[in-house]
Structures are given as structure tokens and as C-alpha cells.
Amino acid sequence: MIDEELRAWLEANAAENRRQFEQVEKRLTERISGVETSLTERIGGVETSLNRRIDGVETSLREHVDVSVAEARRHAEILYESLRHEVQLVAEKIVMVDEKLDREAADIRAEMRDGFTQTQAMIGYSHGELDRRVTALEKGHRAVD
């Protein structure tokens, strides 16, 4: 009899325990589902917020790069113009030096021509003097003979 009573009590308690477990399971499932929904919404919100922030950083970075490129381009153009001006000055100085060399060469040629002319005149004079002296010596030598 005790076994029968125990069995009846266990069966009654088992049914009650099953019912309580089912209630607990149902409440846990509902709470987990609620937490899952809440987390999904919050993650979606964080994702949206992060996407906005990333878009903002991307826009800011693009603007910074555009400004930097524009500044670099202006700087390069200034350097180009400066170098172009300096190259032009060097070219002008080369032309001036070339003209000066041409003048110097012309002056040297003129001096050399003048020197040659003077040398030829001196040689002509010396030749005439020598010819006169030789002629005088030859006359003196013929007179002695």
C-alpha cells in the first residue's frame, strides 16, 4: 500500500512538476525572445550609428585629402614658376656671356690684326733698312775692290 500511495503521490507531483517546468520554459522562451528582439534592435541602432559615423569620417577625410591635394598642387605650381623664372634668368645670362665672348673674340682678333700689321710694318721697315745698309756695304766693298 505504501508503494501505491507513493506511486500516486509521485505521479501527482510529476504532473505538477511538468506543468511548472512547462510554465518556466514558456516564461524563459518569452524572455529570451524579448531579449533577442531587444538586442537585435539595439545592434541595428549601433550599426546605423556606426555607419553614420564612418560616413562622416569618410567625408571629412575626403575633404582633407582634397584640400591637401589642392595645397600641394598650388605649392608645385609656385615651385614650377619659380624654377621657370630661374631657368629663364640662367638662359639670359648664358646669352650675355655668349655675347661677351663674341665681343672678346672680336677684340682679340682686332688686336691680333693690328699686331700683325704693326709687325709687318716693322719687318718691312727693318727689311728696307737692312737692304739700304747691305747696299751701302756692297757699294763700299766695290769701291774698295
Protein Blocks (a to p, Z undefined) as FASTA:
>chain_A
ZZmmmmmmmmmmmmmmmmmmmmmmmmmmmmmmmmmmmmmmmmmmmmmmmmmmmmmmmmmm
mmmmmmmmmmmmmmmmmmmmmmmmmmmmmmmmmmmmmmmmmmmmmmmmmmmmmmmmmmmm
mmmmmmmmmmmmmmmmmmmmmmmZZ
